Amino acid sequence: MIPAQDCIDLASELLGGAAVAASDEFFAPKENLVKTSPPVLILDKYTEFGKWMDGWESRRRRTPGHDWCVIRLGLSGILRGVDVDTSHFTGNFPSHCSLERCSVPDGNWAQAQWSLALPQVRLHGGTHNVFDIEDGQRCTHVRLNIFPDGGVARLRVYGDVVPDFNALARSTEPVDFASVANGGLVLACSDMYFGSKNNLIMPGKPANMGGGWETRRRRGPGYDWIIVRLGARCHVERVAVETEHFKGNYPDRCSLDACNAEPTLAEDLVAGKGGWQEILAPVKLKPDAVHQYQAELSNRGPFTHVRLNIYPDGGVSRLRVYGRIPR
């Protein structure tokens, strides 16, 4: 099983995650919970309601009960873990929390049958409270319960994206199976000093250079690489390597390897096992551009994984691998 922290944050606002309801948000709004940016602390900032906090914070409860917040996941999937981040909440964090989940494709969470994904656990202030979840069921929404009240800076809901594979198989157009929206997942990379590996397979366009995958400047021999597990075993028809926003730090060249090796451990793939073969020979890249490759592909699979190699280092905004599920 892939460690929870290596999975995708299903609740991220980048994927369309949103806080849709809360019992109370007197001091700080629920929308802060799914922000992608790390929480910050501004010591002398106040609002008309009290101290400004970068998170969700309810008022002090004087009646029985507890507070809660419902999150619509940006992508439905199976839960693997949760990070209840109480950064900067030190005297006002909840003492405990629990997490419920439900699956409602129509979005009507108020009429849903909720089930417990994480039983009530103790929280600590000013830190990341990370818990594994053994769930196994696809869900669309989660409800964070805090006992009895207080503030949480961010909620990260790690899991495996579970797309509608029947719909993908019926698609009349090639599907981007590298995209996280279609089940793609980054398993490993050589380096991600300046930009997270997961940025490479996000849907849409990054707003700036920080929204891509970027390695540090290489001072020795070798090159950088990143391995993506495709959302489904597929025949590859077209590949796009995008360097948008990378102008003075884009890779000089890139190549693409692929293999049909499911199921395979990430460490085995990194070690070269799995039958890797080059399907795109090294090609020159340009700054701030979208590079499309189709006729250049030497083999179309089917494949389960791809490895993008960049020479010698630099930044790539997106990798898109368009293909079809074999019939």
C-alpha positions, -999 to 999 in steps of 0.1 A, spaced: 0 0 0 12 35 -9 19 56 23 -8 81 29 15 111 26 25 100 -9 -11 100 -20 -31 129 -33 -49 154 -11 -84 148 -23 -97 178 -5 -73 203 -21 -88 235 -35 -66 229 -66 -87 198 -74 -120 215 -66 -123 206 -30 -144 230 -9 -158 235 26 -195 235 20 -209 238 55 -199 243 91 -217 244 125 -199 276 133 -171 298 119 -172 329 141 -135 336 143 -122 322 110 -139 309 79 -142 272 69 -128 279 34 -93 282 49 -93 245 57 -86 234 21 -62 261 10 -31 248 -6 -8 274 10 8 266 44 -9 284 72 7 317 84 7 336 116 4 374 118 8 384 154 -8 419 154 -37 413 130 -72 415 143 -107 415 129 -140 428 143 -145 393 157 -111 389 174 -77 376 165 -72 368 128 -63 332 123 -54 314 91 -77 284 95 -112 275 106 -121 285 141 -154 283 160 -165 303 190 -161 289 225 -190 265 230 -211 271 261 -237 244 254 -235 206 249 -224 192 216 -195 198 192 -186 216 160 -182 202 126 -173 211 90 -183 193 58 -157 191 29 -167 182 -6 -137 163 -20 -123 177 -53 -119 141 -65 -137 111 -51 -116 83 -39 -106 59 -11 -92 75 21 -57 65 32 -49 91 59 -57 126 72 -36 155 85 -55 177 110 -31 206 110 -33 228 141 -4 251 132 -5 284 151 -35 271 171 -19 265 205 -44 277 232 -75 273 210 -72 240 193 -98 212 198 -90 185 223 -102 157 200 -115 151 165 -131 124 144 -138 120 107 -169 107 89 -173 100 52 -201 95 27 -206 89 -10 -232 112 -27 -227 117 -64 -255 142 -64 -238 163 -37 -267 160 -12 -246 154 18 -274 165 42 -294 133 33 -264 110 31 -256 79 52 -225 89 70 -200 63 84 -170 67 107 -136 67 89 -116 79 119 -128 74 155 -124 101 181 -87 108 186 -67 133 207 -52 164 190 -21 184 198 -18 221 192 6 238 168 15 207 148 5 182 121 -18 155 136 -15 127 110 -36 96 112 -38 65 90 -73 54 78 -81 19 68 -113 25 48 -116 8 14 -148 26 3 -151 53 -23 -164 86 -9 -172 121 -21 -175 141 11 -159 140 46 -171 156 78 -145 168 104 -159 168 139 -140 187 165 -146 183 203 -159 205 216 -148 236 197 -117 255 185 -95 260 155 -79 239 128 -55 255 103 -57 230 74 -73 196 66 -55 173 42 -74 142 32 -50 118 15 -63 90 -6 -64 72 -39 -85 88 -67 -111 64 -81 -124 76 -114 -153 61 -134 -132 36 -154 -163 26 -175 -167 61 -186 -130 65 -194 -131 33 -214 -161 45 -234 -144 78 -242 -142 86 -280 -111 107 -274 -78 97 -259 -77 103 -221 -49 118 -201 -41 89 -179 -12 107 -162 -37 132 -147 -46 128 -111 -82 134 -121 -81 101 -141 -62 81 -114 -26 90 -122 -1 91 -93 35 101 -90 54 73 -73 89 87 -70 113 114 -83 150 122 -82 144 156 -66 117 182 -60 136 210 -42 116 239 -57 83 223 -68 63 193 -56 63 161 -77 25 160 -76 22 193 -94 33 176 -126 0 157 -130 -25 183 -117 -54 192 -140 -55 226 -157 -27 251 -160 -4 263 -132 -8 300 -122 29 305 -120 63 286 -118 55 274 -83 27 253 -97 51 229 -115 77 203 -107 112 218 -104 145 203 -93 175 220 -79 205 229 -101 225 198 -107 263 203 -101 274 167 -109 268 141 -136 234 125 -142 199 138 -148 166 141 -130 136 119 -134 100 113 -122 79 81 -123 41 83 -128 17 54 -124 -9 58 -151 -46 58 -140 -52 27 -161 -33 3 -184 -35 20 -217 -22 23 -253 -3 57 -255 -13 78 -285 1 112 -276 24 129 -250 26 165 -240 55 179 -220 48 215 -209 73 240 -196 49 269 -191 64 296 -168 98 280 -169 119 304 -189 154 304 -175 152 271 -157 136 247 -181 153 214 -190 175 213 -221 161 180 -232 137 152 -221 129 116 -229 102 92 -219 104 56 -208 74 33 -202 67 -2 -189 38 -26 -184 45 -38 -148 14 -38 -127 15 -44 -98 50 -33 -90 66 -16 -59 79 19 -64 113 9 -52 115 -18 -78 107 7 -106 133 31 -93 158 3 -93 152 -3 -130 129 -33 -127 97 -37 -146 109 -38 -182 114 -1 -189 118 8 -226 124 41 -242 93 53 -262 105 89 -268 141 95 -276 158 126 -261 143 157 -277 151 194 -272 128 215 -251 119 252 -253 111 277 -226 75 284 -216 60 261 -242 38 231 -248 56 202 -266 34 176 -283 48 142 -294 28 117 -314 47 104 -345 79 105 -324 66 77 -301 84 44 -309 60 21 -290 24 26 -279 21 -2 -253 0 -9 -235 17 5 -205 10 10 -168 39 35 -158 59 62 -175 92 78 -165 100 113 -176 137 120 -178 149 156 -179 185 166 -188 202 178 -167 176 194 -144 150 221 -143 113 226 -142 83 211 -160 48 224 -154 27 194 -167 31 159 -182 1 146 -201 -1 110 -214 -31 105 -237 -42 70 -243 -70 45 -245 -79 15 -224 -74 -18 -243 -107 -35 -253 
